[in-house]
């Protein structure tokens, strides 16, 4: 039988889809693209915004129309956080929360035997352990991601993810070392460590820096990169240990959300703008060629023009090399959804555009500053790749299809540098 997976959302979801794909393949399924005819379609959903839910519903309905006789499985964060709404999506034959992904094969066997709809979401528990998982390849790419942490204990007022993912739990250090080594042997030169609240990783006394060192143990792994981080977990001791990991990429995605202290308090974020600023200064002092990227939310309930101006000024001051800007989106069941002074959509869009323009200007200036430099690029596809600090580079002229090359930067466009292989 043939199975196709459609993945929405973050790198953790991408990793979990790879786990499901390998599980299906080990049970005799042939994995095909979602555009092809399949016996099983699996939609691994994201629920970070209401728009994410809309996209999930749209894809589920489209895939079911594409092949009405196929088994349609809805899994991921949406059914975990909103099981009733997911159950109401009648096109989904099997509704399986991410806590129950280990039941995928048994659920498919039962469905094909009885052709009865299955609703199999189970709520996370406080004592949930990290679900064992390991992959051996990653979508044929040159870099592979390893999920080492799941869950979040923060309960920011705007966020449904703790309900979708449960409490913090972490992959044992020995498993990280073994998985990274296996992926290195399989040809993946770069390993990306990912999690829901990655910087909260803890295996006994071991922290994220120890996890990075474990992933770097393999001789075949040449780079270790960290996924999205929360600033309040990044202690001085952790930073010093990270700086000793020679293979660690000097690129840090540190979630900001707002540069205004008043808004941060309303969001229930666990740091101030001053603390965030200090962390950025430490990272740039410790890591050569360090780049910083972030997420910035605009239009949070109660955000005044002055609050927005403060956040905008702060983002300019930090000088992020890349920033993801998005307007606040209410999520049912979160505290922020019921807060007074909801910002009108038009105002949110205006603020998002202003913030994006400012961050684009900063990014363009940074990319231009690289012209004339020679950098090492990991070529991924179509003559494009990334430096260690995750600067995107398009290579003109002849270059290998994959692997590391030295590239002289000759120009820059809106979102990447341009260069040629250095002889």
Secondary structure by P-SEA (a helix, b strand, c coil): cbbbbbbcccaaaaaaaaaaaaaaaaabbbbbcccccccbbbbbcccccaaaaaaaaaaaaaaaaaccccbbbbbcccccccaaaaaacccccbbbccccccaaaaaaaaaaaccbbbbbbbbbcccccccbbbbcccccccbbbbbcbbbbccccccccccccccccccccaaaaaaaaaaaaaacccbbbbbcccccccccccccaaaaaaaaaccccccbbbbcccccccccaaaaaaaaaccccccccccccccccaaaaaaacccccaaaaaaaaaaaaacccbbbbbbbbbcccccccaaaaaaaaaaaaaacccbbbbbccccccccccccccccccaaaaaaaaaaaaaaaaaaaaaaaaaaccbbbbbbccccccccccccbbbbbccccccccbbbbbbccccccbbbbcccc
